Amino acid sequence: MSGAVQPGRTAPARSAREAPARPAREAPGRAARDRSTSAVVIGVGNSYRRDDGIGPAVAAEIEGQHLPGIRVAFCDGEPAGLLDAWASTGLAVIVDAVRSVPAAPGRIHRCLPGQLGRGSLASSHGIGVPEALSLGRALGQYPRRVVIFGVEAADLGPGEGLSEAVATALPDVVAAVAAELRRAKVPPGSPDDSDGEPGR
């Protein structure tokens, strides 16, 4: 991933045991049938692998804001789960832990699908967001716009709780995601903005 946003420092927590892989799930209180929302925030990660929990932590914070027209989903990064999470949505905002060389734990990167795989950023998952984007394009299951926020991790080992650097960045990531949602508030069917990458 590329396109660093202002570095922040915040970290979510992880637990000492691995959570079993599971498909994307809707945030509590959201009716599964109400999927034609203007945007979805997808928290990718495993909260039992320390900083890999930053995505779910951000998604939980956004869910607590009860933003109209915004759906929240949690996913372990498996491509089929991501395709299901962004189904029938105009904008998908994905939050995931990333690794970088040289590392700067807590630094926040905003990037678009075409920027994935460039530079020194890599997902914290062996198979995940890039593969889901490719699969979605091939199957025609792709949102009108996708924006990815990657947060550089310090610790991806087993355990609950974010590292200090990533926990410090948490409020900044939440603010960046909320700003993205506000900026993208357009009526359904409106043209994508200039930096978006429509499904193709």
N, CA, C and O of each residue as an XYZ file, in Angstrom:
800
protein
N       0.839     -1.179      0.000
C       0.000      0.000      0.000
C       0.881      1.239      0.000
O       2.003      1.219      0.507
N       0.353      2.327     -0.581
C       1.112      3.557     -0.577
C       0.184      4.709     -0.317
O      -1.020      4.510     -0.158
N       0.729      5.940     -0.269
C      -0.074      7.109     -0.010
C      -0.229      7.339      1.462
O      -1.345      7.298      1.980
N       0.865      7.581      2.154
C       0.819      7.738      3.608
C       0.045      8.971      3.974
O       0.198     10.023      3.353
N      -0.795      8.843      4.993
C      -1.500      9.972      5.565
C      -0.622     10.448      6.704
O       0.432      9.858      6.941
N      -1.010     11.484      7.412
C      -0.210     11.936      8.544
C      -0.024     10.789      9.525
O      -1.004     10.144      9.899
N       1.182     10.521      9.946
C       1.405      9.445     10.921
C       0.611      9.699     12.187
O       0.425     10.846     12.595
N       0.155      8.648     12.796
C      -0.538      8.759     14.062
C       0.007      7.703     14.972
O       0.757      6.841     14.514
N      -0.319      7.721     16.197
C       0.144      6.666     17.091
C      -1.032      6.209     17.926
O      -1.512      6.955     18.779
N      -1.506      4.993     17.695
C      -2.580      4.422     18.470
C      -2.581      2.937     18.265
O      -2.321      2.484     17.150
N      -2.862      2.144     19.291
C      -2.828      0.723     19.067
C      -3.956     -0.029     19.699
O      -4.273      0.208     20.865
N      -4.614     -0.984     18.929
C      -5.640     -1.861     19.492
C      -5.059     -3.130     20.091
O      -3.931     -3.503     19.768
N      -5.827     -3.819     20.981
C      -5.280     -4.977     21.690
C      -5.571     -6.315     21.051
O      -6.537     -6.425     20.297
N      -4.768     -7.348     21.323
C      -4.936     -8.702     20.809
C      -4.801     -9.728     21.913
O      -4.225     -9.428     22.958
N      -5.325    -10.956     21.708
C      -5.273    -11.924     22.789
C      -4.336    -13.070     22.547
O      -3.905    -13.301     21.417
N      -4.013    -13.796     23.601
C      -2.986    -14.821     23.522
C      -3.401    -16.049     22.756
O      -2.566    -16.915     22.494
N      -4.670    -16.161     22.384
C      -5.048    -17.342     21.644
C      -5.552    -16.921     20.274
O      -6.091    -15.826     20.111
N      -5.378    -17.782     19.302
C      -5.815    -17.483     17.949
C      -7.326    -17.688     17.857
O      -7.856    -18.693     18.329
N      -8.008    -16.724     17.245
C      -9.432    -16.882     17.023
C      -9.629    -17.671     15.737
O      -8.894    -17.459     14.772
N     -10.607    -18.581     15.699
C     -10.824    -19.350     14.481
C     -11.268    -18.439     13.352
O     -11.979    -17.460     13.581
N     -10.846    -18.762     12.114
C     -11.246    -17.967     10.958
C     -12.756    -18.013     10.844
O     -13.374    -19.053     11.074
N     -13.352    -16.880     10.487
C     -14.795    -16.842     10.356
C     -15.159    -15.900      9.232
O     -14.381    -14.997      8.925
N     -16.322    -16.074      8.600
C     -16.734    -15.200      7.520
C     -17.055    -13.821      8.046
O     -17.208    -13.614      9.250
N     -17.156    -12.864      7.106
C     -17.494    -11.505      7.508
C     -18.834    -11.523      8.231
O     -19.743    -12.261      7.852
N     -18.949    -10.711      9.265
C     -20.216    -10.638      9.978
C     -20.648     -9.192     10.087
O     -19.824     -8.278     10.124
N     -21.970     -8.998     10.138
C     -22.515     -7.660     10.300
C     -22.315     -7.203     11.733
O     -22.284     -8.013     12.659
N     -22.181     -5.895     11.902
C     -22.097     -5.358     13.248
C     -23.413     -5.628     13.966
O     -24.466     -5.656     13.328
N     -23.374     -5.829     15.294
C     -24.592     -6.111     16.048
C     -25.645     -5.044     15.818
O     -25.334     -3.856     15.726
N     -26.929     -5.490     15.725
C     -28.020     -4.542     15.605
C     -28.327     -4.142     14.181
O     -29.271     -3.387     13.947
N     -27.546     -4.631     13.211
C     -27.828     -4.314     11.828
C     -28.586     -5.468     11.194
O     -28.144     -6.614     11.265
N     -29.717     -5.176     10.580
C     -30.481     -6.243      9.935
C     -29.719     -6.713      8.714
O     -29.254     -5.906      7.909
N     -29.593     -8.032      8.580
C     -28.818     -8.575      7.463
C     -29.430     -8.190      6.129
O     -28.717     -8.106      5.129
N     -30.743     -7.951      6.089
C     -31.377     -7.641      4.815
C     -31.119     -6.190      4.405
O     -31.290     -5.855      3.233
N     -30.719     -5.331      5.324
C     -30.519     -3.915      5.024
C     -29.090     -3.707      4.545
O     -28.244     -3.197      5.279
N     -28.828     -4.113      3.290
C     -27.465     -4.103      2.801
C     -27.228     -3.028      1.734
O     -26.080     -2.776      1.370
N     -28.284     -2.392      1.228
C     -28.113     -1.392      0.179
C     -27.764     -0.040      0.786
O     -28.501      0.931      0.613
N     -26.659      0.024      1.487
C     -26.236      1.245      2.148
C     -25.288      2.015      1.247
O     -24.758      1.473      0.277
N     -25.078      3.283      1.573
C     -24.197      4.100      0.753
C     -22.742      3.728      0.948
O     -21.927      3.918      0.045
N     -22.402      3.195      2.125
C     -21.002      2.843      2.391
C     -20.931      1.761      3.447
O     -21.836      1.607      4.268
N     -19.834      1.012      3.412
C     -19.565      0.018      4.438
C     -18.137      0.226      4.932
O     -17.226      0.468      4.140
N     -17.952      0.131      6.228
C     -16.619      0.149      6.824
C     -16.310     -1.283      7.233
O     -17.045     -1.889      8.012
N     -15.219     -1.816      6.703
C     -14.865     -3.210      6.955
C     -13.589     -3.263      7.792
O     -12.523     -2.843      7.344
N     -13.711     -3.776      8.990
C     -12.543     -3.948      9.846
C     -11.957     -5.322      9.610
O     -12.551     -6.334      9.984
N     -10.773     -5.358      8.980
C     -10.128     -6.624      8.648
C      -9.091     -6.962      9.716
O      -8.280     -6.113     10.087
N      -9.115     -8.192     10.206
C      -8.089     -8.568     11.167
C      -8.577     -9.557     12.202
O      -9.731     -9.986     12.201
N      -7.664     -9.902     13.080
C      -7.896    -10.887     14.139
C      -7.506    -10.250     15.469
O      -6.328     -9.995     15.719
N      -8.476     -9.999     16.303
C      -8.227     -9.322     17.572
C      -7.440    -10.153     18.570
O      -7.122     -9.672     19.657
N      -7.123    -11.387     18.221
C      -6.293    -12.229     19.078
C      -4.858    -12.302     18.563
O      -4.083    -13.163     18.979
N      -4.510    -11.384     17.649
C      -3.132    -11.281     17.158
C      -2.661     -9.829     17.313
O      -2.224     -9.190     16.356
N      -2.762     -9.345     18.517
C      -2.261     -8.013     18.864
C      -2.667     -6.936     17.836
O      -3.855     -6.655     17.681
N      -1.697     -6.338     17.139
C      -1.997     -5.207     16.269
C      -2.836     -5.564     15.047
O      -3.346     -4.676     14.365
N      -2.982     -6.850     14.767
C      -3.868     -7.242     13.672
C      -5.311     -6.885     14.010
O      -6.184     -6.942     13.143
N      -5.566     -6.519     15.258
C      -6.909     -6.139     15.684
C      -7.254     -4.688     15.422
O      -8.339     -4.249     15.803
N      -6.373     -3.920     14.784
C      -6.660     -2.503     14.558
C      -7.887     -2.318     13.660
O      -8.691     -1.414     13.885
N      -8.027     -3.170     12.649
C      -9.192     -3.039     11.767
C     -10.498     -3.227     12.507
O     -11.373     -2.365     12.417
N     -10.668     -4.337     13.250
C     -11.891     -4.498     14.033
C     -12.094     -3.408     15.076
O     -13.229     -3.021     15.354
N     -10.995     -2.903     15.662
C     -11.126     -1.847     16.674
C     -11.676     -0.564     16.053
O     -12.531      0.097     16.643
N     -11.187     -0.212     14.868
C     -11.691      0.984     14.185
C     -13.145      0.784     13.781
O     -13.970      1.681     13.961
N     -13.465     -0.395     13.234
C     -14.844     -0.660     12.826
C     -15.804     -0.547     14.010
O     -16.906     -0.017     13.871
N     -15.386     -1.044     15.170
C     -16.235     -0.961     16.359
C     -16.469      0.492     16.772
O     -17.570      0.858     17.184
N     -15.428      1.314     16.657
C     -15.586      2.739     16.989
C     -16.558      3.419     16.030
O     -17.401      4.209     16.454
N     -16.443      3.113     14.739
C     -17.351      3.706     13.755
C     -18.777      3.231     13.992
O     -19.720      4.012     13.872
N     -18.939      1.959     14.328
C     -20.272      1.438     14.632
C     -20.906      2.207     15.782
O     -22.108      2.475     15.769
N     -20.103      2.561     16.771
C     -20.621      3.292     17.921
C     -21.076      4.700     17.598
O     -21.783      5.317     18.395
N     -20.682      5.226     16.436
C     -21.108      6.575     16.049
C     -22.482      6.586     15.389
O     -23.062      7.654     15.194
N     -23.013      5.408     15.040
C     -24.362      5.282     14.473
C     -24.566      6.236     13.298
O     -25.541      6.985     13.263
N     -23.653      6.206     12.348
C     -23.745      7.100     11.191
C     -24.829      6.609     10.237
O     -24.849      5.427      9.892
N     -25.738      7.497      9.800
C     -26.817      7.064      8.899
C     -26.268      6.595      7.554
O     -25.362      7.210      6.991
N     -26.828      5.502      7.052
C     -26.432      4.994      5.751
C     -25.113      4.268      5.727
O     -24.642      3.878      4.659
N     -24.497      4.076      6.895
C     -23.191      3.414      6.971
C     -23.359      2.052      7.635
O     -23.895      1.946      8.738
N     -22.897      1.024      6.955
C     -22.904     -0.318      7.511
C     -21.494     -0.649      7.982
O     -20.516     -0.152      7.424
N     -21.393     -1.481      8.999
C     -20.091     -1.894      9.533
C     -20.016     -3.414      9.480
O     -20.980     -4.104      9.810
N     -18.862     -3.929      9.061
C     -18.664     -5.375      8.997
C     -17.283     -5.716      9.529
O     -16.366     -4.895      9.492
N     -17.149     -6.928     10.021
C     -15.879     -7.422     10.549
C     -15.492     -8.664      9.746
O     -16.330     -9.528      9.490
N     -14.226     -8.749      9.354
C     -13.800     -9.841      8.487
C     -12.373    -10.240      8.833
O     -11.564     -9.393      9.214
N     -12.060    -11.527      8.702
C     -10.697    -11.973      8.999
C      -9.766    -11.802      7.805
O      -8.586    -12.139      7.893
N     -10.280    -11.280      6.686
C      -9.447    -11.019      5.518
C      -9.614    -12.029      4.414
O      -9.043    -11.856      3.337
N     -10.389    -13.097      4.644
C     -10.601    -14.104      3.617
C     -11.369    -13.469      2.454
O     -12.392    -12.827      2.694
N     -10.914    -13.623      1.198
C     -11.520    -12.917      0.061
C     -13.027    -13.064     -0.069
O     -13.718    -12.074     -0.310
N     -13.560    -14.289      0.087
C     -15.005    -14.470     -0.050
C     -15.764    -13.658      1.001
O     -16.840    -13.130      0.723
N     -15.202    -13.562      2.204
C     -15.833    -12.776      3.253
C     -15.848    -11.295      2.926
O     -16.821    -10.602      3.225
N     -14.774    -10.802      2.312
C     -14.719     -9.394      1.920
C     -15.735     -9.102      0.811
O     -16.399     -8.067      0.842
N     -15.859    -10.002     -0.161
C     -16.838     -9.804     -1.230
C     -18.239     -9.718     -0.654
O     -19.045     -8.900     -1.097
N     -18.535    -10.556      0.328
C     -19.855    -10.523      0.956
C     -20.038     -9.227      1.745
O     -21.126     -8.651      1.752
N     -18.984     -8.772      2.403
C     -19.094     -7.572      3.237
C     -19.385     -6.322      2.419
O     -20.116     -5.445      2.879
N     -18.826     -6.223      1.211
C     -19.041     -4.994      0.439
C     -20.137     -5.140     -0.616
O     -20.280     -4.270     -1.475
N     -20.907     -6.219     -0.566
C     -21.987     -6.420     -1.525
C     -23.001     -5.274     -1.463
O     -23.338     -4.793     -0.381
N     -23.480     -4.846     -2.621
C     -24.544     -3.829     -2.732
C     -24.170     -2.514     -2.076
O     -25.029     -1.840     -1.509
N     -22.903     -2.139     -2.144
C     -22.438     -0.916     -1.499
C     -21.712     -0.023     -2.493
O     -20.975     -0.510     -3.350
N     -21.921      1.282     -2.378
C     -21.250      2.211     -3.271
C     -19.803      2.455     -2.888
O     -18.939      2.554     -3.759
N     -19.530      2.553     -1.599
C     -18.183      2.825     -1.108
C     -17.810      1.810     -0.042
O     -18.569      1.582      0.900
N     -16.645      1.204     -0.192
C     -16.111      0.306      0.840
C     -14.844      0.934      1.401
O     -13.893      1.201      0.666
N     -14.839      1.168      2.706
C     -13.648      1.670      3.394
C     -13.105      0.512      4.222
O     -13.762      0.032      5.146
N     -11.902      0.071      3.879
C     -11.299     -1.095      4.510
C     -10.173     -0.644      5.427
O      -9.345      0.180      5.039
N     -10.140     -1.180      6.635
C      -9.069     -0.853      7.580
C      -8.349     -2.152      7.933
O      -8.975     -3.135      8.327
N      -7.017     -2.140      7.786
C      -6.251     -3.360      7.994
C      -4.878     -3.003      8.553
O      -4.392     -1.888      8.363
N      -4.270     -3.941      9.229
C      -2.888     -3.777      9.694
C      -1.949     -4.081      8.530
O      -2.221     -4.966      7.719
N      -0.844     -3.344      8.454
C       0.127     -3.572      7.393
C       1.526     -3.617      7.984
O       1.763     -3.206      9.120
N       2.445     -4.133      7.172
C       3.858     -4.130      7.538
C       4.612     -3.285      6.527
O       4.218     -3.186      5.365
N       5.699     -2.676      6.982
C       6.480     -1.821      6.091
C       7.956     -1.918      6.441
O       8.323     -2.186      7.585
N       8.799     -1.695      5.431
C      10.248     -1.661      5.642
C      10.772     -0.371      5.013
O      10.650     -0.181      3.803
N      11.359      0.524      5.830
C      11.517      0.422      7.281
C      10.182      0.622      7.993
O       9.278      1.276      7.472
N      10.075      0.057      9.178
C       8.814      0.104      9.917
C       8.667      1.396     10.707
O       9.642      1.955     11.210
N       7.424      1.855     10.802
C       7.072      3.002     11.641
C       5.736      2.674     12.287
O       4.710      3.200     11.856
N       5.714      1.820     13.310
C       4.451      1.382     13.907
C       3.537      2.548     14.266
O       3.961      3.539     14.859
N       2.270      2.397     13.888
C       1.281      3.433     14.146
C       1.082      4.379     12.985
O       0.117      5.143     12.978
N       1.971      4.353     11.995
C       1.801      5.254     10.843
C       0.597      4.793     10.023
O       0.375      3.597      9.836
N      -0.172      5.764      9.541
C      -1.411      5.492      8.814
C      -1.193      5.764      7.326
O      -0.635      6.793      6.946
N      -1.636      4.836      6.501
C      -1.546      4.986      5.050
C      -2.946      4.929      4.459
O      -3.728      4.036      4.785
N      -3.258      5.875      3.596
C      -4.511      5.829      2.829
C      -4.142      5.502      1.392
O      -3.312      6.182      0.789
N      -4.752      4.473      0.850
C      -4.440      4.139     -0.534
C      -5.672      3.629     -1.257
O      -6.675      3.257     -0.648
N      -5.561      3.625     -2.575
C      -6.606      3.149     -3.461
C      -6.192      1.798     -4.029
O      -5.015      1.443     -3.972
N      -7.133      1.042     -4.573
C      -6.806     -0.302     -5.052
C      -5.619     -0.360     -6.008
O      -4.814     -1.288     -5.937
N      -5.503      0.615     -6.896
C      -4.411      0.607     -7.853
C      -3.048      0.823     -7.232
O      -2.023      0.593     -7.873
N      -3.032      1.268     -5.973
C      -1.758      1.516     -5.299
C      -1.295      0.330     -4.468
O      -0.167      0.320     -3.976
N      -2.156     -0.670     -4.308
C      -1.774     -1.835     -3.522
C      -0.640     -2.589     -4.218
O      -0.622     -2.718     -5.442
N       0.285     -3.073     -3.434
C       1.380     -3.852     -3.983
C       2.543     -3.010     -4.459
O       3.566     -3.547     -4.882
N       2.399     -1.680     -4.394
C       3.496     -0.807     -4.768
C       4.260     -0.378     -3.526
O       3.689     -0.309     -2.437
N       5.516     -0.098     -3.677
C       6.297      0.374     -2.546
C       6.598     -0.735     -1.566
O       6.651     -1.909     -1.931
N       6.797     -0.350     -0.306
C       7.281     -1.307      0.692
C       6.197     -1.823      1.626
O       6.496     -2.562      2.563
N       4.920     -1.442      1.385
C       3.844     -1.885      2.277
C       3.330     -3.259      1.886
O       3.220     -3.578      0.702
N       3.016     -4.071      2.889
C       2.440     -5.394      2.663
C       1.372     -5.651      3.703
O       1.482     -5.200      4.843
N       0.333     -6.380      3.309
C      -0.727     -6.741      4.244
C      -0.168     -7.643      5.339
O       0.845     -8.316      5.147
N      -0.836     -7.649      6.482
C      -0.435     -8.536      7.572
C      -0.993     -9.941      7.371
O      -0.767    -10.825      8.197
N      -1.729    -10.152      6.264
C      -2.323    -11.454      5.971
C      -1.692    -12.029      4.711
O      -1.394    -11.292      3.771
N      -1.491    -13.329      4.687
C      -0.915    -13.960      3.512
C      -1.818    -13.797      2.297
O      -1.346    -13.499      1.200
N      -3.112    -13.993      2.496
C      -4.119    -13.794      1.450
C      -5.162    -12.873      2.049
O      -5.624    -13.099      3.167
N      -5.538    -11.833      1.314
C      -6.481    -10.895      1.908
C      -7.002     -9.875      0.929
O      -7.548    -10.226     -0.117
N      -6.832     -8.596      1.271
C      -7.465     -7.516      0.521
C      -7.086     -7.507     -0.958
O      -7.992     -7.456     -1.791
N      -5.798     -7.555     -1.345
C      -5.482     -7.511     -2.780
C      -6.143     -8.645     -3.559
O      -6.654     -8.433     -4.659
N      -6.131     -9.849     -2.985
C      -6.744    -10.987     -3.662
C      -8.261    -10.816     -3.771
O      -8.859    -11.186     -4.781
N      -8.883    -10.254     -2.727
C     -10.329    -10.027     -2.756
C     -10.688     -9.000     -3.825
O     -11.698     -9.150     -4.512
N      -9.870     -7.958     -3.972
C     -10.125     -6.952     -4.992
C     -10.039     -7.561     -6.392
O     -10.877     -7.277     -7.248
N      -9.032     -8.392     -6.622
C      -8.882     -9.041     -7.928
C     -10.051     -9.977     -8.206
O     -10.593     -9.999     -9.311
N     -10.433    -10.752     -7.191
C     -11.552    -11.677     -7.347
C     -12.851    -10.919     -7.600
O     -13.651    -11.312     -8.449
N     -13.059     -9.822     -6.855
C     -14.273     -9.034     -7.028
C     -14.387     -8.463     -8.429
O     -15.472     -8.461     -9.012
N     -13.277     -7.979     -8.977
C     -13.298     -7.466    -10.345
C     -13.650     -8.581    -11.328
O     -14.466     -8.391    -12.230
N     -13.031     -9.736    -11.143
C     -13.257    -10.847    -12.062
C     -14.716    -11.316    -12.034
O     -15.269    -11.720    -13.056
N     -15.325    -11.255    -10.849
C     -16.702    -11.740    -10.692
C     -17.738    -10.639    -10.858
O     -18.938    -10.908    -10.824
N     -17.291     -9.413    -11.036
C     -18.229     -8.300    -11.138
C     -18.873     -7.954     -9.815
O     -19.962     -7.381     -9.782
N     -18.210     -8.297     -8.722
C     -18.719     -7.987     -7.380
C     -17.775     -6.983     -6.747
O     -16.912     -7.335     -5.942
N     -17.956     -5.723     -7.125
C     -16.989     -4.699     -6.740
C     -17.715     -3.402     -6.444
O     -18.580     -3.003     -7.224
N     -17.395     -2.724     -5.339
C     -18.055     -1.446     -5.040
C     -17.661     -0.389     -6.064
O     -16.688     -0.551     -6.800
N     -18.423      0.684     -6.101
C     -18.057      1.783     -7.002
C     -16.721      2.396     -6.593
O     -15.936      2.808     -7.446
N     -16.468      2.455     -5.294
C     -15.195      2.998     -4.808
C     -14.698      2.163     -3.653
O     -15.482      1.659     -2.848
N     -13.378      2.020     -3.579
C     -12.739      1.331     -2.459
C     -11.601      2.204     -1.965
O     -10.781      2.674     -2.754
N     -11.553      2.419     -0.664
C     -10.450      3.148     -0.037
C      -9.917      2.270      1.084
O     -10.686      1.727      1.878
N      -8.606      2.136      1.144
C      -7.988      1.293      2.167
C      -7.152      2.148      3.110
O      -6.343      2.965      2.671
N      -7.356      1.953      4.406
C      -6.499      2.567      5.416
C      -5.661      1.450      6.033
O      -6.191      0.534      6.663
N      -4.358      1.540      5.846
C      -3.453      0.575      6.431
C      -2.708      1.201      7.599
O      -2.213      2.323      7.494
N      -2.629      0.494      8.692
C      -1.937      0.994      9.888
C      -0.738      0.083     10.143
O      -0.897     -1.129     10.292
N       0.441      0.656     10.193
C       1.643     -0.144     10.393
C       1.642     -0.774     11.783
O       1.451     -0.096     12.793
N       1.860     -2.080     11.806
C       1.811     -2.844     13.055
C       3.178     -2.943     13.705
O       4.208     -2.904     13.031
N       3.171     -3.070     15.020
C       4.402     -3.308     15.769
C       4.504     -4.757     16.200
O       5.600     -5.314     16.258
N       3.355     -5.379     16.506
C       3.346     -6.732     17.075
C       2.160     -7.498     16.513
O       1.008     -7.121     16.730
N       2.446     -8.578     15.787
C       1.391     -9.415     15.223
C       1.375    -10.807     15.863
O       0.808    -11.752     15.314
N       1.996    -10.908     17.009
C       2.028    -12.177     17.717
C       0.719    -12.441     18.432
O      -0.137    -11.559     18.504
N       0.550    -13.659     18.968
C      -0.689    -13.987     19.686
C      -0.856    -13.139     20.943
O       0.113    -12.833     21.638
N      -2.095    -12.770     21.219
C      -2.381    -11.959     22.400
C      -3.411    -10.903     22.099
O      -3.576    -10.505     20.946
N      -4.105    -10.445     23.115
C      -5.110     -9.397     22.955
C      -4.507     -8.051     23.291
O      -3.580     -7.959     24.096
N      -5.036     -6.999     22.668
C      -4.603     -5.652     22.973
C      -3.599     -5.141     21.959
O      -2.690     -5.854     21.532
N      -3.792     -3.877     21.583
C      -2.890     -3.262     20.613
C      -1.607     -2.833     21.291
O      -1.576     -2.569     22.493
N      -0.547     -2.769     20.497
C       0.704     -2.222     21.019
C       0.498     -0.743     21.315
O      -0.477     -0.138     20.872
N       1.422     -0.177     22.064
C       1.277      1.239     22.435
C       1.208      2.141     21.209
O       0.375      3.045     21.147
N       2.082      1.897     20.231
C       2.113      2.766     19.046
C       0.810      2.681     18.262
O       0.290      3.702     17.813
N       0.280      1.480     18.096
C      -0.941      1.314     17.313
C      -2.159      1.807     18.094
O      -3.076      2.389     17.515
N      -2.168      1.578     19.391
C      -3.282      2.079     20.206
C      -3.330      3.596     20.180
O      -4.410      4.186     20.174
N      -2.176      4.224     20.163
C      -2.124      5.687     20.119
C      -2.680      6.205     18.797
O      -3.251      7.294     18.745
N      -2.513      5.426     17.732
C      -2.989      5.846     16.410
C      -4.487      5.636     16.224
O      -5.085      6.208     15.313
N      -5.093      4.822     17.079
C      -6.502      4.461     16.895
C      -7.424      5.658     16.691
O      -8.192      5.649     15.729
N      -7.397      6.694     17.542
C      -8.295      7.829     17.322
C      -8.056      8.520     15.982
O      -8.997      9.003     15.354
N      -6.796      8.566     15.544
C      -6.489      9.204     14.265
C      -7.049      8.395     13.096
O      -7.519      8.966     12.112
N      -7.000      7.074     13.204
C      -7.555      6.247     12.135
C      -9.076      6.406     12.087
O      -9.655      6.542     11.009
N      -9.712      6.387     13.242
C     -11.163      6.562     13.303
C     -11.551      7.897     12.688
O     -12.513      7.974     11.924
N     -10.810      8.948     13.016
C     -11.103     10.274     12.470
C     -10.917     10.298     10.951
O     -11.702     10.920     10.236
N      -9.875      9.620     10.464
C      -9.623      9.582      9.025
C     -10.730      8.845      8.286
O     -11.154      9.268      7.210
N     -11.197      7.744      8.863
C     -12.282      6.989      8.244
C     -13.570      7.810      8.247
O     -14.280      7.855      7.242
N     -13.871      8.455      9.366
C     -15.084      9.275      9.446
C     -15.033     10.418      8.440
O     -16.044     10.744      7.817
N     -13.862     11.027      8.279
C     -13.703     12.110      7.303
C     -13.907     11.589      5.882
O     -14.504     12.269      5.047
N     -13.412     10.388      5.610
C     -13.599      9.774      4.285
C     -15.073      9.557      3.999
O     -15.538      9.801      2.885
N     -15.805      9.101      4.995
C     -17.231      8.873      4.823
C     -17.968     10.181      4.577
O     -18.857     10.248      3.728
N     -17.602     11.215      5.316
C     -18.248     12.520      5.111
C     -17.929     13.059      3.719
O     -18.806     13.578      3.029
N     -16.676     12.930      3.317
C     -16.260     13.469      2.028
C     -16.954     12.755      0.878
O     -17.227     13.360     -0.159
N     -17.237     11.484      1.056
C     -17.811     10.674     -0.013
C     -19.331     10.688     -0.022
O     -19.944      9.978     -0.820
N     -19.951     11.472      0.840
C     -21.410     11.474      0.925
C     -21.976     12.059     -0.357
O     -22.060     13.278     -0.504
N     -22.363     11.198     -1.279
C     -22.966     11.622     -2.544
C     -24.188     10.759     -2.778
O     -24.246      9.626     -2.300
N     -25.180     11.285     -3.516
C     -26.383     10.485     -3.766
C     -26.044      9.225     -4.545
O     -25.106      9.228     -5.341
N     -26.791      8.145     -4.330
C     -26.541      6.915     -5.076
C     -26.577      7.178     -6.577
O     -27.454      7.891     -7.064
N     -25.631      6.608     -7.305
C     -25.582      6.778     -8.750
C     -24.751      7.951     -9.197
O     -24.560      8.142    -10.398
N     -24.238      8.765     -8.248
C     -23.398      9.883     -8.634
C     -22.067      9.368     -9.146
O     -21.646      8.269     -8.784
N     -21.382     10.169    -10.008
C     -20.100      9.705    -10.533
C     -19.094      9.531     -9.422
O     -19.166     10.226     -8.409
N     -18.158      8.618     -9.589
C     -17.086      8.443     -8.614
C     -16.233      9.690     -8.602
O     -16.103     10.354     -9.630
N     -15.638     10.032     -7.446
C     -14.766     11.191     -7.451
C     -13.448     10.816     -8.089
O     -13.188      9.639     -8.340
N     -12.610     11.809     -8.355
C     -11.461     11.639     -9.234
C     -10.454     10.616     -8.777
O      -9.790      9.998     -9.609
N     -10.314     10.411     -7.456
C      -9.296      9.470     -7.021
C      -9.835      8.090     -6.745
O      -9.098      7.210     -6.299
N     -11.124      7.887     -7.008
C     -11.696      6.570     -6.803
C     -11.326      5.636     -7.930
O     -10.851      6.063     -8.982
N     -11.550      4.349     -7.696
C     -11.278      3.367     -8.736
C     -12.471      2.469     -8.861
O     -12.606      1.522     -8.086
N     -13.371      2.734     -9.834
C     -14.576      1.933     -9.958
C     -14.249      0.507    -10.326
O     -13.191      0.213    -10.883
N     -15.185     -0.381    -10.003
C     -14.963     -1.780    -10.362
C     -14.884     -1.925    -11.866
O     -15.639     -1.280    -12.593
N     -13.980     -2.764    -12.341
C     -13.851     -2.990    -13.769
C     -13.188     -4.312    -13.993
O     -12.976     -4.710    -15.138
